[in-house]
Amino acid sequence: MDKQTMDKAMMELLARRAGLDKALAEHPEDVAAAATQAADVARKIKAPADPRAEPWPPMRAGDGL
């Protein structure tokens, strides 16, 4: 999969599994653009070094109220 286009078969499969059949049929270029943007963002997300680490402090009922 290159930066400009997502594999067409994979994009169609993901769109159908997401319930986007109508959007895929009526606006395939928009669905393809959205799939490409989503793939680019997914590549940029960095997994934490420690999988147990939380991205923010745990939420506790009543704290700070």
N, CA and C of each residue as an Amber inpcrd file, in Angstrom:
protein
   195
   0.8530000  -1.1690000   0.0000000   0.0000000   0.0000000   0.0000000
   0.8980000   1.2300000   0.0000000   0.7570000   2.0570000  -1.0150000
   1.5710000   3.2540000  -1.0570000   0.8290000   4.4020000  -0.3940000
   1.5000000   5.5570000  -0.2860000   0.9320000   6.6790000   0.4370000
  -0.3120000   7.2400000  -0.2460000  -0.3680000   7.2170000  -1.5680000
  -1.4700000   7.8560000  -2.2730000  -2.7270000   7.0060000  -2.3340000
  -2.5980000   5.7080000  -2.4400000  -3.7930000   4.8890000  -2.5830000
  -3.7400000   3.6840000  -1.6580000  -4.8750000   3.3330000  -1.1310000
  -4.9950000   2.1310000  -0.3290000  -5.3740000   1.0150000  -1.2960000
  -4.9750000  -0.2020000  -1.0120000  -5.3590000  -1.3460000  -1.8260000
  -6.8780000  -1.3300000  -1.9910000  -7.3450000  -1.3220000  -3.2370000
  -8.7740000  -1.1700000  -3.5230000  -9.6110000  -2.2830000  -2.8790000
  -9.1650000  -3.5080000  -2.9620000  -9.9210000  -4.6200000  -2.3880000
 -10.0280000  -4.4820000  -0.8720000  -8.9470000  -4.0920000  -0.2130000
  -8.9630000  -3.9100000   1.2420000  -9.8710000  -2.7540000   1.6200000
  -9.8020000  -1.6530000   0.8780000 -10.6420000  -0.5040000   1.1500000
 -12.1220000  -0.8730000   1.0140000 -12.4720000  -1.6100000  -0.0360000
 -13.8630000  -2.0160000  -0.2360000 -14.3240000  -2.9640000   0.8690000
 -13.4750000  -3.8820000   1.2640000 -13.8120000  -4.8130000   2.3410000
 -14.0690000  -4.0640000   3.6460000 -13.1740000  -3.1530000   3.9920000
 -13.3330000  -2.3810000   5.2250000 -14.5860000  -1.5090000   5.1780000
 -14.8440000  -0.8980000   4.0300000 -16.0370000  -0.0560000   3.8880000
 -17.3060000  -0.8840000   4.0640000 -17.3480000  -2.0490000   3.4560000
 -18.5400000  -2.9020000   3.5750000 -18.7200000  -3.4030000   5.0170000
 -17.6170000  -3.7690000   5.6580000 -17.7060000  -4.2420000   7.0440000
 -18.1470000  -3.1240000   7.9850000 -17.8730000  -1.8710000   7.5970000
 -18.2790000  -0.7250000   8.4080000 -19.6980000  -0.2710000   8.0630000
 -20.3560000  -0.9550000   7.1220000 -21.7200000  -0.5990000   6.7500000
 -21.7980000   0.5760000   5.7950000 -20.7400000   0.7980000   5.0340000
 -20.6870000   1.9390000   4.1230000 -20.9630000   1.5410000   2.6690000
 -21.8090000   0.5510000   2.4720000 -22.1200000   0.0850000   1.1200000
 -22.6660000   1.2030000   0.2390000 -23.6070000   1.9740000   0.7700000
 -24.2250000   3.0460000  -0.0130000 -23.1940000   4.1270000  -0.3480000
 -22.3800000   4.5100000   0.6330000 -21.3460000   5.5180000   0.3920000
 -20.3410000   5.0120000  -0.6320000 -19.9830000   3.7540000  -0.5420000
 -19.0360000   3.1700000  -1.4820000 -19.6060000   3.1700000  -2.8970000
 -20.8970000   2.8660000  -3.0220000 -21.5360000   2.8350000  -4.3400000
 -21.7070000   4.2360000  -4.9240000 -22.0680000   5.2120000  -4.0890000
 -22.3640000   6.5500000  -4.5880000 -21.1590000   7.4840000  -4.6200000
 -20.1890000   7.2680000  -3.7290000 -19.0400000   8.1790000  -3.6180000
 -17.7470000   7.3930000  -3.3830000 -17.3670000   6.5410000  -4.3140000
 -16.1770000   5.7040000  -4.0880000 -14.8920000   6.5080000  -3.9030000
 -14.7830000   7.6520000  -4.5680000 -13.5610000   8.4440000  -4.4260000
 -13.4580000   9.0580000  -3.0350000 -14.5880000   9.4110000  -2.4390000
 -14.5710000   9.9550000  -1.0820000 -14.2230000   8.8790000  -0.0560000
 -14.7690000   7.6920000  -0.2530000 -14.4530000   6.5760000   0.6470000
 -12.9680000   6.2330000   0.5360000 -12.4440000   6.2420000  -0.6730000
 -11.0170000   5.9580000  -0.8770000 -10.1490000   7.0210000  -0.2080000
 -10.5400000   8.2900000  -0.3250000  -9.7790000   9.3710000   0.3050000
  -9.8010000   9.2310000   1.8220000 -10.9680000   8.9070000   2.3800000
 -11.0720000   8.7270000   3.8270000 -10.2410000   7.5360000   4.2990000
 -10.2500000   6.4550000   3.5350000  -9.4640000   5.2690000   3.8950000
  -7.9730000   5.5800000   3.8690000  -7.5510000   6.3360000   2.8810000
  -6.1340000   6.7080000   2.7820000  -5.7320000   7.6020000   3.9490000
  -6.5810000   8.5680000   4.3000000  -6.2800000   9.4340000   5.4450000
  -6.2220000   8.6380000   6.7440000  -7.1530000   7.7090000   6.9210000
  -7.1630000   6.8900000   8.1350000  -5.9040000   6.0310000   8.2200000
  -5.4740000   5.4700000   7.0970000  -4.2610000   4.6500000   7.0870000
  -3.0360000   5.4930000   7.4230000  -2.9910000   6.7370000   6.9140000
  -1.8680000   7.6300000   7.2170000  -1.8220000   7.9660000   8.7070000
  -2.9730000   8.2520000   9.2920000  -3.0250000   8.5770000  10.7230000
  -2.6270000   7.3620000  11.5540000  -3.1110000   6.1910000  11.1720000
  -2.7820000   4.9710000  11.9160000  -1.2780000   4.7100000  11.9080000
  -0.6090000   5.0390000  10.8070000   0.8500000   4.8650000  10.7350000
   1.5770000   5.8250000  11.6590000   0.9890000   6.9950000  11.9350000
   1.6460000   8.0150000  12.7500000   1.4640000   7.7950000  14.2520000
   0.4770000   6.9970000  14.6500000   0.2190000   6.7670000  16.0680000
   1.3230000   5.8890000  16.6460000   1.8800000   6.3400000  17.7520000
   2.9620000   5.5940000  18.3940000   2.4140000   4.8200000  19.5820000
   2.6960000   3.5460000  19.6070000   2.2810000   2.7170000  20.7400000
   3.1610000   3.0460000  21.9460000   2.6030000   3.0470000  23.1410000
   3.4300000   3.3350000  24.3200000   4.4800000   2.2410000  24.5260000
   5.6310000   2.6400000  25.0650000   6.7050000   1.6770000  25.3110000
   6.2570000   0.6280000  26.3270000   5.4980000   1.0680000  27.3200000
   4.9710000   0.1570000  28.3310000   3.4830000  -0.0250000  28.0650000
   3.0520000  -1.2120000  27.6250000   1.6380000  -1.4010000  27.2870000
   0.6900000  -1.2060000  28.4700000   1.2260000  -1.2430000  29.6900000
   0.3870000  -1.0210000  30.8740000   0.2310000   0.4570000  31.1960000
   1.0120000   1.2990000  30.5360000   0.9660000   2.7360000  30.8100000
  -0.3590000   3.3260000  30.3410000  -0.8910000   4.2490000  31.1380000
  -2.1200000   4.9230000  30.7700000  -1.7690000   6.2740000  30.1460000
  -2.5220000   6.6970000  29.1380000  -2.1980000   7.9690000  28.4940000
  -2.4760000   9.1810000  29.3810000  -3.2860000   9.0370000  30.3980000
  -3.5380000  10.1080000  31.3540000  -3.7780000   9.4650000  32.7130000
  -3.7510000  10.2480000  33.7760000  -3.9560000   9.6550000  35.1040000
  -5.2990000   8.9570000  35.1960000  -5.3870000   7.8960000  35.9850000
  -6.6640000   7.1930000  36.0990000  -7.7450000   8.1080000  36.6720000
  -8.9430000   7.8900000  36.2080000 -10.0730000   8.6940000  36.6650000
 -10.6430000   8.0540000  37.9310000 -10.9440000   8.8970000  38.9060000
 -11.5010000   8.4170000  40.1650000 -12.7220000   9.2520000  40.5040000
 -13.7800000   8.6070000  40.8660000 -14.9960000   9.3090000  41.2420000
 -14.7350000  10.1800000  42.4530000 -15.1620000  11.4280000  42.3850000
 -15.0450000  12.3250000  43.5150000 -13.7680000  13.1340000  43.5820000
 -12.7210000  12.7290000  42.8900000 -11.4600000  13.5000000  42.9130000
 -11.6640000  14.8290000  42.2160000 -11.2270000  15.8820000  42.8710000
 -11.2720000  17.2030000  42.2580000 -12.6270000  17.8600000  42.2800000
 -13.5660000  17.2580000  42.9720000 -14.8980000  17.8800000  43.0380000
 -15.0210000  18.7630000  44.2480000
